[in-house]
């Protein structure tokens, strides 16, 4: 695994609000993509 080039100065192990927001958005995108994918599979089958 490559070493991270991101320098962190915080000492907590929790996610920032920005990171939480990004994760929530990604989860919504993944769910939407999965729904679209299953509909496309049913139409093709």
PDB file with one MODEL, atoms N, CA, C and O in Angstrom:
MODEL        1
ATOM      1  N   UNK A   1       0.855  -1.181   0.000  1.00  0.00           N
ATOM      2  CA  UNK A   1       0.000   0.000   0.000  1.00  0.00           C
ATOM      3  C   UNK A   1       0.894   1.236   0.000  1.00  0.00           C
ATOM      4  O   UNK A   1       1.896   1.290   0.714  1.00  0.00           O
ATOM      5  N   UNK A   2       0.533   2.198  -0.784  1.00  0.00           N
ATOM      6  CA  UNK A   2       1.325   3.423  -0.886  1.00  0.00           C
ATOM      7  C   UNK A   2       1.157   4.274   0.367  1.00  0.00           C
ATOM      8  O   UNK A   2       0.093   4.299   0.985  1.00  0.00           O
ATOM      9  N   UNK A   3       2.199   4.947   0.712  1.00  0.00           N
ATOM     10  CA  UNK A   3       2.137   5.832   1.874  1.00  0.00           C
ATOM     11  C   UNK A   3       1.316   7.062   1.536  1.00  0.00           C
ATOM     12  O   UNK A   3       1.355   7.562   0.412  1.00  0.00           O
ATOM     13  N   UNK A   4       0.588   7.534   2.501  1.00  0.00           N
ATOM     14  CA  UNK A   4      -0.244   8.713   2.291  1.00  0.00           C
ATOM     15  C   UNK A   4       0.625   9.960   2.238  1.00  0.00           C
ATOM     16  O   UNK A   4       1.548  10.128   3.036  1.00  0.00           O
ATOM     17  N   UNK A   5       0.318  10.825   1.292  1.00  0.00           N
ATOM     18  CA  UNK A   5       1.061  12.075   1.187  1.00  0.00           C
ATOM     19  C   UNK A   5       0.348  13.192   1.918  1.00  0.00           C
ATOM     20  O   UNK A   5       0.845  14.316   1.983  1.00  0.00           O
ATOM     21  N   UNK A   6      -0.819  12.885   2.471  1.00  0.00           N
ATOM     22  CA  UNK A   6      -1.610  13.891   3.175  1.00  0.00           C
ATOM     23  C   UNK A   6      -1.056  14.100   4.579  1.00  0.00           C
ATOM     24  O   UNK A   6      -0.882  13.144   5.334  1.00  0.00           O
ATOM     25  N   UNK A   7      -0.791  15.313   4.911  1.00  0.00           N
ATOM     26  CA  UNK A   7      -0.248  15.623   6.231  1.00  0.00           C
ATOM     27  C   UNK A   7      -1.397  15.973   7.171  1.00  0.00           C
ATOM     28  O   UNK A   7      -2.191  16.872   6.894  1.00  0.00           O
ATOM     29  N   UNK A   8      -1.470  15.262   8.264  1.00  0.00           N
ATOM     30  CA  UNK A   8      -2.531  15.533   9.234  1.00  0.00           C
ATOM     31  C   UNK A   8      -1.921  16.023  10.531  1.00  0.00           C
ATOM     32  O   UNK A   8      -0.894  15.523  10.990  1.00  0.00           O
ATOM     33  N   UNK A   9      -2.575  17.004  11.101  1.00  0.00           N
ATOM     34  CA  UNK A   9      -2.086  17.543  12.366  1.00  0.00           C
ATOM     35  C   UNK A   9      -3.057  17.265  13.498  1.00  0.00           C
ATOM     36  O   UNK A   9      -2.714  17.450  14.665  1.00  0.00           O
ATOM     37  N   UNK A  10      -4.268  16.822  13.169  1.00  0.00           N
ATOM     38  CA  UNK A  10      -5.247  16.548  14.222  1.00  0.00           C
ATOM     39  C   UNK A  10      -4.901  15.237  14.917  1.00  0.00           C
ATOM     40  O   UNK A  10      -4.282  14.349  14.330  1.00  0.00           O
ATOM     41  N   UNK A  11      -5.309  15.134  16.168  1.00  0.00           N
ATOM     42  CA  UNK A  11      -4.962  13.959  16.955  1.00  0.00           C
ATOM     43  C   UNK A  11      -6.144  13.015  17.138  1.00  0.00           C
ATOM     44  O   UNK A  11      -5.980  11.924  17.685  1.00  0.00           O
ATOM     45  N   UNK A  12      -7.311  13.409  16.697  1.00  0.00           N
ATOM     46  CA  UNK A  12      -8.482  12.561  16.871  1.00  0.00           C
ATOM     47  C   UNK A  12      -8.563  11.542  15.749  1.00  0.00           C
ATOM     48  O   UNK A  12      -7.983  11.724  14.679  1.00  0.00           O
ATOM     49  N   UNK A  13      -9.283  10.482  16.008  1.00  0.00           N
ATOM     50  CA  UNK A  13      -9.463   9.430  15.020  1.00  0.00           C
ATOM     51  C   UNK A  13     -10.836   9.522  14.361  1.00  0.00           C
ATOM     52  O   UNK A  13     -11.259   8.583  13.686  1.00  0.00           O
ATOM     53  N   UNK A  14     -11.533  10.633  14.547  1.00  0.00           N
ATOM     54  CA  UNK A  14     -12.870  10.780  13.983  1.00  0.00           C
ATOM     55  C   UNK A  14     -12.804  11.489  12.641  1.00  0.00           C
ATOM     56  O   UNK A  14     -11.807  12.127  12.307  1.00  0.00           O
ATOM     57  N   UNK A  15     -13.873  11.368  11.885  1.00  0.00           N
ATOM     58  CA  UNK A  15     -13.959  12.024  10.591  1.00  0.00           C
ATOM     59  C   UNK A  15     -14.415  13.466  10.756  1.00  0.00           C
ATOM     60  O   UNK A  15     -15.154  13.793  11.685  1.00  0.00           O
ATOM     61  N   UNK A  16     -13.970  14.318   9.851  1.00  0.00           N
ATOM     62  CA  UNK A  16     -14.413  15.707   9.860  1.00  0.00           C
ATOM     63  C   UNK A  16     -15.811  15.781   9.258  1.00  0.00           C
ATOM     64  O   UNK A  16     -16.267  14.831   8.622  1.00  0.00           O
ATOM     65  N   UNK A  17     -16.488  16.902   9.455  1.00  0.00           N
ATOM     66  CA  UNK A  17     -17.814  17.093   8.864  1.00  0.00           C
ATOM     67  C   UNK A  17     -17.739  16.973   7.348  1.00  0.00           C
ATOM     68  O   UNK A  17     -18.629  16.400   6.721  1.00  0.00           O
ATOM     69  N   UNK A  18     -16.686  17.509   6.768  1.00  0.00           N
ATOM     70  CA  UNK A  18     -16.513  17.447   5.313  1.00  0.00           C
ATOM     71  C   UNK A  18     -16.378  15.997   4.843  1.00  0.00           C
ATOM     72  O   UNK A  18     -16.957  15.616   3.826  1.00  0.00           O
ATOM     73  N   UNK A  19     -15.625  15.200   5.573  1.00  0.00           N
ATOM     74  CA  UNK A  19     -15.452  13.793   5.212  1.00  0.00           C
ATOM     75  C   UNK A  19     -16.761  13.027   5.360  1.00  0.00           C
ATOM     76  O   UNK A  19     -17.095  12.198   4.514  1.00  0.00           O
ATOM     77  N   UNK A  20     -17.502  13.300   6.431  1.00  0.00           N
ATOM     78  CA  UNK A  20     -18.797  12.641   6.630  1.00  0.00           C
ATOM     79  C   UNK A  20     -19.752  12.972   5.494  1.00  0.00           C
ATOM     80  O   UNK A  20     -20.443  12.093   4.979  1.00  0.00           O
ATOM     81  N   UNK A  21     -19.790  14.244   5.104  1.00  0.00           N
ATOM     82  CA  UNK A  21     -20.663  14.675   4.013  1.00  0.00           C
ATOM     83  C   UNK A  21     -20.289  13.957   2.723  1.00  0.00           C
ATOM     84  O   UNK A  21     -21.161  13.484   1.995  1.00  0.00           O
ATOM     85  N   UNK A  22     -19.001  13.877   2.442  1.00  0.00           N
ATOM     86  CA  UNK A  22     -18.540  13.205   1.228  1.00  0.00           C
ATOM     87  C   UNK A  22     -18.930  11.726   1.243  1.00  0.00           C
ATOM     88  O   UNK A  22     -19.323  11.182   0.211  1.00  0.00           O
ATOM     89  N   UNK A  23     -18.827  11.080   2.389  1.00  0.00           N
ATOM     90  CA  UNK A  23     -19.192   9.669   2.483  1.00  0.00           C
ATOM     91  C   UNK A  23     -20.690   9.468   2.270  1.00  0.00           C
ATOM     92  O   UNK A  23     -21.104   8.518   1.606  1.00  0.00           O
ATOM     93  N   UNK A  24     -21.502  10.361   2.832  1.00  0.00           N
ATOM     94  CA  UNK A  24     -22.949  10.264   2.652  1.00  0.00           C
ATOM     95  C   UNK A  24     -23.320  10.445   1.185  1.00  0.00           C
ATOM     96  O   UNK A  24     -24.157   9.713   0.656  1.00  0.00           O
ATOM     97  N   UNK A  25     -22.694  11.425   0.527  1.00  0.00           N
ATOM     98  CA  UNK A  25     -22.968  11.661  -0.886  1.00  0.00           C
ATOM     99  C   UNK A  25     -22.571  10.450  -1.718  1.00  0.00           C
ATOM    100  O   UNK A  25     -23.299  10.059  -2.631  1.00  0.00           O
ATOM    101  N   UNK A  26     -21.435   9.861  -1.415  1.00  0.00           N
ATOM    102  CA  UNK A  26     -20.973   8.684  -2.153  1.00  0.00           C
ATOM    103  C   UNK A  26     -21.920   7.514  -1.942  1.00  0.00           C
ATOM    104  O   UNK A  26     -22.196   6.765  -2.879  1.00  0.00           O
ATOM    105  N   UNK A  27     -22.416   7.350  -0.736  1.00  0.00           N
ATOM    106  CA  UNK A  27     -23.356   6.268  -0.458  1.00  0.00           C
ATOM    107  C   UNK A  27     -24.636   6.447  -1.266  1.00  0.00           C
ATOM    108  O   UNK A  27     -25.175   5.479  -1.802  1.00  0.00           O
ATOM    109  N   UNK A  28     -25.121   7.681  -1.353  1.00  0.00           N
ATOM    110  CA  UNK A  28     -26.321   7.948  -2.141  1.00  0.00           C
ATOM    111  C   UNK A  28     -26.074   7.654  -3.614  1.00  0.00           C
ATOM    112  O   UNK A  28     -26.938   7.089  -4.284  1.00  0.00           O
ATOM    113  N   UNK A  29     -24.905   8.032  -4.125  1.00  0.00           N
ATOM    114  CA  UNK A  29     -24.566   7.754  -5.519  1.00  0.00           C
ATOM    115  C   UNK A  29     -24.513   6.249  -5.770  1.00  0.00           C
ATOM    116  O   UNK A  29     -25.004   5.769  -6.792  1.00  0.00           O
ATOM    117  N   UNK A  30     -23.923   5.513  -4.846  1.00  0.00           N
ATOM    118  CA  UNK A  30     -23.811   4.066  -4.999  1.00  0.00           C
ATOM    119  C   UNK A  30     -25.191   3.414  -5.000  1.00  0.00           C
ATOM    120  O   UNK A  30     -25.452   2.509  -5.793  1.00  0.00           O
ATOM    121  N   UNK A  31     -26.071   3.870  -4.115  1.00  0.00           N
ATOM    122  CA  UNK A  31     -27.423   3.323  -4.067  1.00  0.00           C
ATOM    123  C   UNK A  31     -28.167   3.619  -5.361  1.00  0.00           C
ATOM    124  O   UNK A  31     -28.841   2.745  -5.905  1.00  0.00           O
ATOM    125  N   UNK A  32     -28.049   4.844  -5.855  1.00  0.00           N
ATOM    126  CA  UNK A  32     -28.723   5.221  -7.095  1.00  0.00           C
ATOM    127  C   UNK A  32     -28.178   4.403  -8.259  1.00  0.00           C
ATOM    128  O   UNK A  32     -28.941   3.963  -9.119  1.00  0.00           O
ATOM    129  N   UNK A  33     -26.891   4.201  -8.292  1.00  0.00           N
ATOM    130  CA  UNK A  33     -26.264   3.423  -9.350  1.00  0.00           C
ATOM    131  C   UNK A  33     -26.736   1.978  -9.303  1.00  0.00           C
ATOM    132  O   UNK A  33     -26.993   1.377 -10.347  1.00  0.00           O
ATOM    133  N   UNK A  34     -26.851   1.422  -8.123  1.00  0.00           N
ATOM    134  CA  UNK A  34     -27.308   0.045  -7.972  1.00  0.00           C
ATOM    135  C   UNK A  34     -28.751  -0.090  -8.439  1.00  0.00           C
ATOM    136  O   UNK A  34     -29.106  -1.078  -9.082  1.00  0.00           O
ATOM    137  N   UNK A  35     -29.580   0.890  -8.121  1.00  0.00           N
ATOM    138  CA  UNK A  35     -30.975   0.848  -8.565  1.00  0.00           C
ATOM    139  C   UNK A  35     -31.055   0.925 -10.081  1.00  0.00           C
ATOM    140  O   UNK A  35     -31.804   0.175 -10.706  1.00  0.00           O
ATOM    141  N   UNK A  36     -30.283   1.830 -10.673  1.00  0.00           N
ATOM    142  CA  UNK A  36     -30.285   1.951 -12.133  1.00  0.00           C
ATOM    143  C   UNK A  36     -29.777   0.663 -12.768  1.00  0.00           C
ATOM    144  O   UNK A  36     -30.312   0.218 -13.783  1.00  0.00           O
ATOM    145  N   UNK A  37     -28.772   0.078 -12.191  1.00  0.00           N
ATOM    146  CA  UNK A  37     -28.189  -1.144 -12.727  1.00  0.00           C
ATOM    147  C   UNK A  37     -29.167  -2.300 -12.704  1.00  0.00           C
ATOM    148  O   UNK A  37     -29.248  -3.052 -13.676  1.00  0.00           O
ATOM    149  N   UNK A  38     -29.906  -2.463 -11.631  1.00  0.00           N
ATOM    150  CA  UNK A  38     -30.834  -3.577 -11.547  1.00  0.00           C
ATOM    151  C   UNK A  38     -32.004  -3.391 -12.510  1.00  0.00           C
ATOM    152  O   UNK A  38     -32.511  -4.370 -13.058  1.00  0.00           O
ATOM    153  N   UNK A  39     -32.434  -2.160 -12.722  1.00  0.00           N
ATOM    154  CA  UNK A  39     -33.494  -1.904 -13.697  1.00  0.00           C
ATOM    155  C   UNK A  39     -33.011  -2.221 -15.102  1.00  0.00           C
ATOM    156  O   UNK A  39     -33.751  -2.795 -15.902  1.00  0.00           O
ATOM    157  N   UNK A  40     -31.787  -1.855 -15.403  1.00  0.00           N
ATOM    158  CA  UNK A  40     -31.236  -2.117 -16.732  1.00  0.00           C
ATOM    159  C   UNK A  40     -31.106  -3.623 -16.957  1.00  0.00           C
ATOM    160  O   UNK A  40     -31.360  -4.107 -18.060  1.00  0.00           O
ATOM    161  N   UNK A  41     -30.717  -4.357 -15.931  1.00  0.00           N
ATOM    162  CA  UNK A  41     -30.589  -5.805 -16.052  1.00  0.00           C
ATOM    163  C   UNK A  41     -31.947  -6.450 -16.319  1.00  0.00           C
ATOM    164  O   UNK A  41     -32.047  -7.361 -17.141  1.00  0.00           O
ATOM    165  N   UNK A  42     -32.987  -5.991 -15.636  1.00  0.00           N
ATOM    166  CA  UNK A  42     -34.321  -6.551 -15.829  1.00  0.00           C
ATOM    167  C   UNK A  42     -34.830  -6.257 -17.238  1.00  0.00           C
ATOM    168  O   UNK A  42     -35.456  -7.116 -17.860  1.00  0.00           O
ATOM    169  N   UNK A  43     -34.569  -5.060 -17.744  1.00  0.00           N
ATOM    170  CA  UNK A  43     -35.023  -4.683 -19.079  1.00  0.00           C
ATOM    171  C   UNK A  43     -34.304  -5.509 -20.144  1.00  0.00           C
ATOM    172  O   UNK A  43     -34.902  -5.873 -21.157  1.00  0.00           O
ATOM    173  N   UNK A  44     -33.053  -5.797 -19.923  1.00  0.00           N
ATOM    174  CA  UNK A  44     -32.274  -6.552 -20.897  1.00  0.00           C
ATOM    175  C   UNK A  44     -32.623  -8.042 -20.854  1.00  0.00           C
ATOM    176  O   UNK A  44     -32.481  -8.744 -21.855  1.00  0.00           O
ATOM    177  N   UNK A  45     -33.079  -8.524 -19.689  1.00  0.00           N
ATOM    178  CA  UNK A  45     -33.323  -9.965 -19.510  1.00  0.00           C
ATOM    179  C   UNK A  45     -34.672 -10.346 -19.874  1.00  0.00           C
ATOM    180  O   UNK A  45     -35.028 -11.520 -19.778  1.00  0.00           O
TER     181      UNK A  45
ENDMDL
END
